[in-house]
Amino acid sequence: MDETIPKQGELFAPPDEPDGPVKSEKAEDVSGKEDRGQRMSASRHSKEELQQLLEGRILHGLACEWDEAVWILEPPHRKSIRRPLFRLENMKNKWGYWSGEKREICLSRDLVLDHSWDSVREILLHEMAHQFADEVLGADHEVPHGPQFLTACRLLRANPKASGKYKPLDEQFADVNSVVEDKIMIKVKKLMALAESQNRHEAEAAMAKAHELIAKYNLDLMKKDRDFFSVFIGRPALRHRREDYALANLLEEFYFVHGI
């Protein structure tokens, strides 16, 4: 049997471990790293493209909301105001602003991405009021929230307080729902539980007292100087079905709300 004996100083590669496969594995390793890098790069590009697409849709939505909001104005006022430019920006201390120089309404990127559309719309109406006061009512030399601005808010049904560190609608609504029930409401719940008693007189007395406290509690709240906020239910429409009006009447009667 012939054997190849290496001379002194030479390297010997056994037949079952040739040099070829080693070089091939290294090439595959390099190729795999390149593929992973390309996939990561493609992922970054896709996220950027998705972000741009999303923000483009949001800007279009803002323009549509602006067009819808101006229809509440009287025809002379509606003809005097033109749609501005819209832009999103990273902001820390405010939700938006109106730039008369650029004719631009700029809203916080955090607002439009992380809050409800009702919250976005409320801030948009506030900035529209600044635009209206500036371009239509001639309040360009007036203080930011002066008389002309308040007039614009009234005409556009805008909230004059929706600026600066104002808490968006969705956060306000969450706060209201998460408030710990006070002693009066706890007492009302206990009375309602007693109203299920099999003792007729005890049940009637508990129910009457519960209704008395509910009415008194509501009247006391209404006497206080409160800030009210609105919540949209359903989709906006020029006409509503008969059952929608019936539901609105039930909400007003039993939940101490006012429908508009």
C-alpha positions in Angstrom: 0.0 0.0 0.0 1.4 3.3 -1.1 1.5 6.2 1.4 2.5 9.7 0.8 5.1 10.8 3.4 5.6 14.5 3.7 9.1 15.9 3.6 10.3 17.9 6.6 8.8 21.4 6.6 5.8 20.5 4.4 2.2 20.5 5.6 0.1 17.4 5.1 -3.7 17.5 4.5 -5.4 14.1 5.1 -7.6 12.9 2.3 -10.8 13.3 4.4 -10.1 16.9 5.3 -9.1 18.7 2.1 -8.5 22.4 1.9 -11.4 23.0 -0.4 -14.4 22.6 2.0 -12.7 24.9 4.6 -12.5 27.7 2.1 -16.1 27.1 1.1 -17.4 27.4 4.7 -15.6 30.7 5.2 -17.2 32.0 1.9 -20.6 30.9 3.1 -20.1 32.7 6.5 -19.2 35.9 4.8 -22.2 35.6 2.5 -24.5 35.0 5.4 -23.3 38.2 7.2 -23.9 40.2 4.0 -27.5 38.8 3.7 -28.3 39.7 7.3 -26.9 43.2 6.8 -29.1 43.6 3.7 -32.2 42.3 5.5 -31.5 44.8 8.4 -31.1 47.6 5.9 -34.2 46.7 4.1 -36.1 46.5 7.4 -34.9 50.0 8.3 -36.0 51.3 4.9 -39.4 49.6 5.2 -40.0 51.2 8.6 -39.1 54.7 7.3 -41.3 54.2 4.3 -44.2 53.1 6.6 -43.6 56.1 8.8 -43.7 58.4 5.8 -46.8 56.7 4.5 -48.6 57.0 7.8 -47.7 60.6 8.3 -48.8 61.4 4.8 -52.2 59.9 5.5 -52.4 61.9 8.8 -51.6 65.1 7.0 -54.3 64.3 4.4 -56.7 63.7 7.3 -55.9 67.0 8.9 -56.7 68.8 5.6 -60.0 67.0 5.4 -60.9 67.9 9.0 -60.0 71.6 8.2 -62.3 71.5 5.2 -65.1 70.0 7.3 -64.7 72.4 10.2 -65.0 75.6 8.1 -68.5 74.7 7.0 -69.8 75.8 10.4 -68.8 79.4 9.6 -71.2 81.9 7.9 -70.6 82.1 4.1 -68.7 85.5 4.2 -66.3 84.1 6.8 -66.0 80.8 5.0 -65.0 82.5 1.8 -62.4 84.7 3.6 -60.3 81.9 5.0 -58.1 79.6 2.9 -56.7 76.2 3.7 -53.2 76.4 5.1 -50.2 74.0 4.9 -50.0 71.3 7.5 -46.8 69.9 9.0 -45.8 67.4 11.8 -43.0 68.2 14.2 -41.4 66.9 17.3 -42.5 69.1 20.2 -42.0 69.0 24.0 -44.0 71.8 25.5 -47.0 72.3 23.2 -49.3 70.4 21.0 -49.3 72.7 18.0 -49.0 76.2 16.7 -50.2 78.5 13.8 -47.5 80.3 11.8 -49.0 83.3 10.0 -45.7 83.9 8.2 -45.7 80.4 6.6 -49.5 80.0 6.6 -49.0 76.7 8.3 -50.6 74.7 11.1 -48.0 72.5 12.7 -49.0 69.7 15.1 -47.0 67.6 17.5 -46.0 64.2 16.1 -46.6 62.7 19.5 -50.1 64.0 19.5 -51.1 62.6 16.1 -49.4 59.2 16.7 -50.1 58.5 20.3 -53.5 60.1 21.0 -57.1 59.6 19.7 -58.3 61.5 16.6 -60.8 63.4 18.8 -57.8 64.8 20.7 -56.1 65.7 17.5 -59.2 67.4 16.1 -59.6 69.5 19.3 -56.0 70.8 19.0 -56.5 71.4 15.2 -59.6 73.5 15.9 -57.7 75.6 18.4 -55.0 76.3 15.9 -57.7 77.0 13.2 -59.1 79.7 15.6 -55.6 81.3 15.7 -55.6 81.3 11.9 -59.1 82.7 11.6 -58.3 85.4 14.2 -55.1 86.3 12.3 -56.3 86.2 8.7 -60.0 87.1 8.9 -60.5 89.1 12.1 -57.2 91.0 11.8 -55.8 90.0 15.2 -52.2 89.7 14.0 -51.1 92.5 16.5 -53.2 91.2 19.3 -52.0 89.1 22.3 -52.2 85.3 21.5 -55.4 84.5 23.3 -57.0 87.9 23.1 -60.7 89.0 22.3 -60.5 88.3 18.6 -59.1 84.8 19.2 -62.0 84.1 21.7 -64.4 85.2 19.0 -62.8 82.8 16.5 -63.1 80.0 19.1 -66.8 80.7 19.5 -67.4 80.7 15.8 -65.5 77.5 15.1 -66.7 75.8 18.3 -63.0 75.5 19.4 -61.7 75.1 22.9 -59.6 78.2 23.8 -57.7 76.2 26.5 -56.4 73.5 24.2 -52.8 74.7 24.0 -49.6 74.6 26.0 -49.6 71.7 28.5 -53.3 71.1 28.0 -54.2 67.4 28.7 -55.6 65.8 25.5 -59.2 64.6 25.5 -58.4 60.9 25.7 -56.3 61.4 28.8 -59.0 63.5 30.4 -61.6 60.8 29.7 -59.3 58.2 31.2 -58.7 60.2 34.3 -62.5 60.6 34.8 -63.0 56.9 34.5 -60.1 56.0 36.8 -61.0 58.4 39.7 -61.6 56.5 43.0 -65.3 56.7 43.9 -66.0 59.0 46.7 -68.0 58.3 49.9 -71.3 59.5 48.4 -71.1 57.1 45.4 -70.1 54.2 47.7 -73.1 54.9 49.8 -75.4 55.0 46.8 -74.1 51.6 45.7 -74.8 50.2 49.2 -78.3 51.6 49.0 -78.9 50.1 45.6 -77.8 46.7 47.0 -80.2 47.1 49.9 -82.9 47.8 47.3 -82.8 44.2 46.3 -83.8 43.1 49.8 -86.9 40.8 50.0 -88.2 43.1 52.7 -90.5 45.4 50.6 -90.4 48.4 52.9 -86.7 48.2 53.4 -86.1 47.9 49.6 -88.4 50.9 48.8 -86.8 53.1 51.4 -83.3 52.2 50.2 -84.2 52.9 46.5 -85.8 56.2 47.4 -82.7 57.3 49.4 -80.4 56.2 46.6 -82.3 58.3 44.0 -82.3 61.2 46.4 -78.5 61.1 46.8 -78.0 60.7 43.0 -80.1 63.7 42.2 -78.4 65.7 45.0 -74.9 64.7 43.9 -75.6 65.7 40.4 -77.0 69.1 41.3 -74.0 69.8 43.6 -71.7 69.0 40.7 -73.5 71.3 38.3 -73.3 74.2 40.8 -69.5 74.0 40.8 -67.3 75.8 38.3 -66.3 72.9 36.1 -64.5 72.4 32.9 -66.5 70.2 30.5 -65.1 68.2 27.6 -66.8 66.5 24.7 -66.6 62.9 23.6 -67.6 61.9 20.0 -69.9 58.8 19.8 -70.2 57.2 16.4 -69.4 58.8 13.0 -70.2 62.4 12.1 -73.2 62.6 9.7 -75.5 65.3 8.4 -78.5 63.1 9.2 -79.0 60.4 11.9 -81.4 57.6 12.3 -84.4 57.8 14.6 -82.9 55.3 17.0 -79.8 57.4 17.3 -81.9 60.3 18.6 -83.7 57.9 21.0 -80.3 56.7 22.3 -79.1 60.3 22.7 -82.2 61.2 24.8 -81.6 58.2 27.1 -78.0 59.2 27.6 -79.0 62.8 28.5 -81.7 61.6 30.9 -79.8 59.0 32.9 -76.1 59.9 32.5 -76.1 63.6 33.1 -74.6 64.5 29.7 -75.7 67.0 27.1 -75.9 66.0 23.5 -75.1 68.5 20.7 
